Amino acid sequence: MGTLMACKNQESVDDGGRSLIRSPSGACDGDLVDQATSSTPVFVYVLAFFSALGGFLFGYDTGVVSGAMLLIKKEMNLNALWQELLVSSTVAAAALSALTGGFLNGWLGRRICILVASAIFTAGGLLLSFAPDKGVLLVGRIIVGLGIGIASMTVPVYIAEVSPTHLRGQLVTINSLFITGGQFIASVVDGAFSYLSHDGWRYMMGLSVVPAVLQFFGFLFLPESPRWLLQKGFSQEASRVLSRIRGRSDVDEEFETIKASIDEEKDSGGDGPVILRILNHGPTRRALIVGCGLQMFQQLSGINTVMYYSATILQMAGVRDDKQAIWLAAATSATNFVFTFVGVWLVERVGRRKLTLGSLLGTGLSLSLLAVGFLLSAQHSPSITLHPVDLYNSSCSHYGSCESCMLDPSCGFCYRENTTEVYDSSCVPVDEASSDHAAWGRCSNQTDLSPFWAYNYCPTSYSWIILMGLILYLAFFAPGMGTMPWTVNSEIYPLWARSTGNACSAGVNWIFNVLVSLTFLHVAQFLTYYGAFFLYTALVVLGMFFIWACLPETKGLQLEDIEQLFNGPTCFCGDMSPNDDRHVQYAPVNNYNSCHSDNDGSDVD
Ligand SMILES: O[C@H]1[C@H](O)[C@@H](O)[C@H](O)[C@@H](O)[C@H]1O
């Protein structure tokens, strides 16, 4: 490997942008830096937009189901198992297809995979909106999941491969913006169609066809990634596409750098299944550990539990009307979306490492605030004052407070309240067909005069702490932990391992997504809600150690150079990040001629 060299465009110091363009000889090319940073052709934004529609569909299809489910379960009389199946089948299918997507990506290319994903999204959306019964709904949800898996691993790779170095982080992070944007739009659509109690869900699910068709037709006219083309030996096409994307004809330097790295890899005689080659090749194996670790900790921070649980949190805060709860849940996903902009803005300014660490720190603090809120609510949980005769002698009749009653999934809390206190409270079995009311007694038939029914939560006056924790959590999670795992994974693998590396890490993301959401209620049952949130806090602290110790800074490096960051030990314990400002000197290139190598000259080789 040649010495890692860096150039810094002085003009981009102010906004924090950094350019490192390496020619095959290792020399910095001032003109190239100039062209790359000063005139980014619009075309690259068009490419990023059409690819990020895949992220939008990922967000929309995972987000829309919660609101749609409220209507579907009534119309199709779904029990809890079917509801669970319709939600988790999509995520499980996404895990499977993300894992196999790596093979498809390397074989067919990024563009074909994006086309396939948008065709799958279209077919799934149509099937869902015309589904005659729950069986077809399940098939539709699985199909959509297959599309999500492929899109989630292909889109960041494609955007990273077409982006100029100085914009790569920002453009890939736009995909995350589209994910949270999709979740937000889904919640607004859920709110709007919730008034249409008959068939409203068909529109909610069916609307995803619009961006899917748009992406499909867009990609019919958009080019393949030049890096993939070159890897497959289509040199002329690769050079033509690269010039088109860069908006200029002199792309030789970049072209040669990519080619040199492909030739180098060919010379080293790689053979056999890519995953085995990754595992046998130190730097790539270490990159894979870091990439999968990031994705695992993203999900272990409990984002999807918090998002999913937001409606209940809002109910605890006293929002009882279903419609109002739906709209307030839209406010939650809006917070997630708005704070993702902060990530897009910061990624090229502060870099991936600091952004992720700062985000995790805030996420951990907010999780402990959430936990404290739940702890105080539990300690001041209303007691049960009425004990109606329970003919079936269910477990519900044994509880003394709302806290223990609501932690039992078969019971709910029935109560009246005035401005200061809860009174006339009882713990009764929930109706098996619908958790909206009790199986029998005062809360079994909801009228305006009947008492309130709380399933899965307790009324509390500490809900404001929980609400604050929720908002702070999203504000800290969204810019860093929500975005960086996808961005960093799109850039840390060498070309030959990029599809497989991203497939594995996206697969890890989806697997932990299923694990965390499926286990949440059980964990809450064993540890109580505050215990569950303290557990997530502990996992976030572990994640911070991992990221502090093992995540190098990739900002400003050309994709072909990033592999060198993993030449040392997997974890460099924070103070040895090879791309720290302390280790790489960026030379002012006002005159675009001066260029320094690392300060000790020894480099990361
Ligand atoms: O990066 C995304 C994003 O933060 C979403 O809000 C979340 O639902 C996904 O699981 C995650 O992968």
The ligand as an ORCA input file, in Angstrom:
! r2SCAN-3c Opt
* xyz 0 1
  O     -31.674      4.052     10.608
  C     -33.007      3.644     10.734
  C     -33.857      4.734     11.339
  O     -33.263      5.331     12.404
  C     -35.256      4.284     11.662
  O     -35.952      5.252     12.389
  C     -35.349      2.940     12.346
  O     -36.691      2.549     12.398
  C     -34.531      1.875     11.651
  O     -34.577      0.654     12.327
  C     -33.101      2.341     11.477
  O     -32.344      1.354     10.838
*
